[in-house]
Amino acid sequence: MSQVLVIAEAGVNHNGSLELAKKLVDAAADAGVDIVKFQTFRADKLVGASAPKAEYQTKNTGNSESQLEMLKKLELSDSDHRELIVHCKKRNIRFLSTPFDHESINFLVELGIDIFKIPSGEITNLPYLRKIASFNKETILSTGMATLEEVEETVAALYAAGLHKDNLTLLHCTTEYPCPLEDVNLFAMLSMGEDFDLPIGYSDHTQGLEIPTAAVALGATVIEKHFTLDKNLEGPDHKASLEPQELKEMVRMIRAVELSLGDGV
């Protein structure tokens, strides 16, 4: 059994600061995770000027600015990406970033990334899916808010556009921040694995460490979890994220569960 891939989702918890982003890389490396993940986007290509904030974003950041204005402050520049990749190599941790448009996909390929993470919000974005599939790199697909039929259509579209089945992993995800335990439905992860005959994983938005650990016990091969340096920092995602010591403890729990599973003989 290969080791579960643990992705620490820094996302936009750097608040637009390269210095803070590097500290997030350090915290992820110190916690023992495999990958630290950011987001690559240009706000004006992602949302319209009149797009409202999500409810949780308004709750965490107020309503004095638009979604576009908030995201503008959370962009990482091209040079930021390059510096972060260098810093990740120094800390012996893999760099990953989720692209949100075609230009960002091309940029990440130029930077030499060897894995794509498709966020739940792009699962019905056919041109985007075809673009990523055309590179036939290892691809992790989040399925929050999707019906089983939508996942089926997405998987078929990825295959048709050139992605090999061996390169695809499906992540179960409940798109709610934070996610109540009664809405997790971990068995849905198993259902997808059976229906599509693909490796499965779990992108977690619950508060605490129990659910990602349970997902590993059920067979998750990838775990993704948001983290921050401090839950009290200003920004949309900090409050639903783990702090460094919690992240470290989650990794310890996951590795302990892996060790305990054995080989079934």
C-alpha positions in Angstrom: 0.0 0.0 0.0 1.4 3.4 -1.0 1.4 6.2 1.4 -1.6 8.5 1.6 -0.9 11.8 -0.1 -1.5 14.6 2.3 -2.2 18.0 0.8 -2.0 21.1 3.0 -4.3 23.7 1.4 -2.8 27.1 1.9 -5.2 28.5 -0.7 -5.5 32.2 -0.2 -4.5 32.2 3.4 -1.3 34.1 2.5 -3.6 37.2 2.3 -1.6 38.3 -0.8 1.7 38.4 1.1 4.7 36.4 -0.3 6.3 36.5 3.2 3.2 34.9 4.7 3.0 32.4 1.9 6.6 31.3 2.6 5.7 30.9 6.3 2.8 28.7 5.3 5.3 26.5 3.2 7.5 26.3 6.3 4.5 25.3 8.5 3.4 22.6 6.1 6.9 21.2 5.7 7.3 21.1 9.5 4.0 19.3 9.8 5.2 16.5 7.5 2.7 16.9 4.7 3.5 15.9 1.2 2.2 18.9 -0.8 1.4 22.5 0.0 -1.2 23.9 -2.3 -2.0 27.5 -3.4 -4.4 29.0 -6.0 -3.5 30.6 -9.3 -5.9 33.1 -10.7 -6.5 36.6 -12.0 -9.5 37.9 -10.2 -10.9 39.8 -13.2 -11.0 36.6 -15.2 -12.7 34.7 -12.4 -15.6 36.9 -11.2 -17.7 39.8 -12.5 -17.7 43.2 -10.9 -21.2 42.6 -9.4 -20.6 39.1 -8.1 -21.6 38.9 -4.4 -19.5 37.2 -1.8 -20.4 33.8 -0.5 -22.2 33.8 2.8 -19.2 32.4 4.7 -17.0 35.0 3.1 -19.3 37.8 4.2 -19.4 36.4 7.7 -15.6 36.3 7.9 -14.6 39.5 6.1 -17.6 41.7 6.2 -19.4 43.3 3.2 -17.5 46.5 2.7 -15.9 45.2 -0.6 -17.1 43.1 -3.5 -16.0 39.5 -4.3 -13.8 41.0 -7.1 -12.1 43.5 -4.8 -11.5 40.8 -2.1 -9.9 38.4 -4.6 -7.8 41.1 -6.2 -5.9 41.4 -2.9 -5.4 37.6 -2.7 -3.7 37.1 -6.1 -0.1 35.7 -6.2 2.1 37.3 -9.0 4.1 35.2 -11.4 7.3 36.0 -9.5 5.6 35.0 -6.2 5.0 31.6 -7.8 8.6 31.2 -8.8 9.9 32.2 -5.4 7.5 29.8 -3.7 8.6 26.9 -5.9 12.2 27.6 -4.9 11.3 27.8 -1.3 9.4 24.5 -1.5 12.4 22.8 -2.9 14.6 24.2 -0.1 12.1 22.7 2.4 11.7 19.4 0.5 8.0 19.7 0.0 6.0 19.6 -3.3 4.5 22.8 -4.6 1.0 22.6 -6.1 -1.5 25.3 -7.2 -5.0 25.1 -8.5 -5.5 27.1 -11.7 -8.8 28.8 -12.4 -8.4 29.8 -16.1 -6.6 28.7 -19.2 -3.8 31.3 -18.9 -3.1 30.0 -15.3 -3.1 26.4 -16.6 -0.5 27.3 -19.2 1.6 29.2 -16.6 1.7 26.3 -14.2 2.8 23.9 -17.0 5.6 26.4 -17.9 6.6 26.3 -14.2 6.9 22.5 -14.5 4.1 21.3 -12.2 3.6 17.6 -12.5 0.1 17.4 -11.0 -3.2 19.2 -11.5 -5.9 19.8 -8.9 -9.4 20.6 -10.3 -11.5 22.4 -7.8 -15.2 21.5 -7.4 -16.4 24.8 -8.9 -14.9 23.9 -12.3 -16.4 20.4 -12.5 -18.9 21.5 -15.2 -16.4 23.8 -17.0 -15.9 21.7 -20.2 -13.3 23.8 -22.0 -11.3 24.0 -18.7 -11.5 20.2 -18.2 -10.4 19.5 -21.8 -7.4 21.9 -21.4 -6.2 20.1 -18.3 -6.8 16.6 -19.7 -4.7 17.5 -22.8 -1.5 17.4 -20.8 -2.3 13.9 -19.4 -0.7 14.7 -16.0 -1.7 13.3 -12.7 -5.0 14.9 -11.9 -7.0 15.1 -8.7 -10.7 16.0 -9.1 -12.8 17.5 -6.3 -16.5 16.8 -6.6 -18.2 19.2 -4.1 -21.8 20.1 -5.1 -21.7 17.6 -8.0 -24.3 14.9 -8.7 -23.1 11.5 -9.6 -24.2 12.1 -13.1 -22.1 15.2 -13.3 -19.1 13.3 -12.0 -19.7 10.7 -14.7 -19.9 13.3 -17.4 -16.7 15.0 -16.1 -14.7 11.7 -16.0 -15.9 10.9 -19.5 -14.9 14.3 -20.8 -11.4 14.1 -19.2 -10.8 10.6 -20.8 -12.1 11.9 -24.2 -9.7 14.8 -24.1 -6.6 12.7 -23.4 -6.4 12.0 -19.7 -5.4 8.4 -18.9 -7.4 6.6 -16.3 -4.2 5.8 -14.3 -3.7 9.5 -13.8 -7.1 10.3 -12.2 -8.1 10.4 -8.5 -11.6 11.5 -7.3 -12.0 13.5 -4.1 -15.3 13.4 -2.2 -16.0 16.9 -0.9 -18.9 18.7 0.8 -18.8 22.4 -0.2 -19.7 24.0 3.1 -17.4 26.1 5.3 -17.2 24.7 7.9 -19.0 21.4 7.0 -21.3 20.0 9.7 -20.6 16.3 10.5 -24.0 15.2 9.5 -23.4 16.5 5.9 -20.0 14.7 5.4 -21.4 11.4 4.0 -18.0 9.6 3.8 -19.7 6.6 2.2 -20.3 8.7 -0.9 -16.5 8.5 -1.3 -16.7 4.7 -1.4 -19.7 4.8 -3.8 -17.6 6.9 -6.3 -14.7 4.6 -6.0 -16.9 1.6 -6.8 -18.8 3.3 -9.6 -15.8 4.6 -11.5 -13.1 2.1 -10.5 -10.8 4.9 -9.5 -8.6 5.8 -6.5 -10.6 8.0 -4.0 -9.7 10.7 -1.5 -11.3 13.3 0.6 -11.2 17.1 0.6 -12.2 18.1 4.2 -14.0 21.2 5.4 -15.0 20.0 8.8 -13.6 21.4 12.0 -11.3 19.0 13.7 -9.1 16.0 12.7 -11.5 13.0 13.1 -13.1 13.0 9.6 -9.9 13.0 7.4 -8.5 10.3 9.7 -11.7 8.3 9.3 -11.5 8.7 5.5 -8.0 7.2 5.5 -9.4 4.2 7.4 -12.1 3.8 4.7 -9.5 3.8 1.9 -8.8 7.4 1.0 -5.5 7.7 -1.0 -5.5 11.5 -0.9 -6.4 13.9 2.0 -6.7 17.7 1.5 -7.2 20.1 4.4 -7.1 23.9 4.7 -4.5 25.3 7.1 -3.4 28.7 8.3 -0.9 30.2 10.6 -3.6 31.7 12.8 -7.4 31.3 12.6 -7.8 34.9 13.8 -6.1 36.4 10.8 -8.2 38.6 8.4 -9.4 36.7 5.4 -12.2 34.4 4.1 -10.8 31.0 4.9 -8.8 31.2 8.1 -11.5 30.3 10.5 -12.3 27.0 8.7 -8.6 26.0 8.6 -6.2 24.1 10.9 -3.4 25.8 12.7 0.1 24.4 12.3 0.1 22.2 15.5 -3.3 20.8 14.4 -2.0 20.1 10.9 1.0 18.3 12.4 -1.3 16.2 14.6 -3.5 15.3 11.6 -0.5 14.0 9.8 0.5 11.9 12.8 -3.0 10.5 13.1 -3.1 9.6 9.4 0.3 7.9 9.4 -0.8 5.9 12.5 -4.0 4.7 10.8 -2.0 3.8 7.7 0.4 1.7 9.8 -2.5 0.0 11.6 -4.3 -1.1 8.4 -1.8 -3.8 7.5 -2.2 -6.0 4.4 -5.3 -7.9 5.2 -3.5 -11.3 5.4 
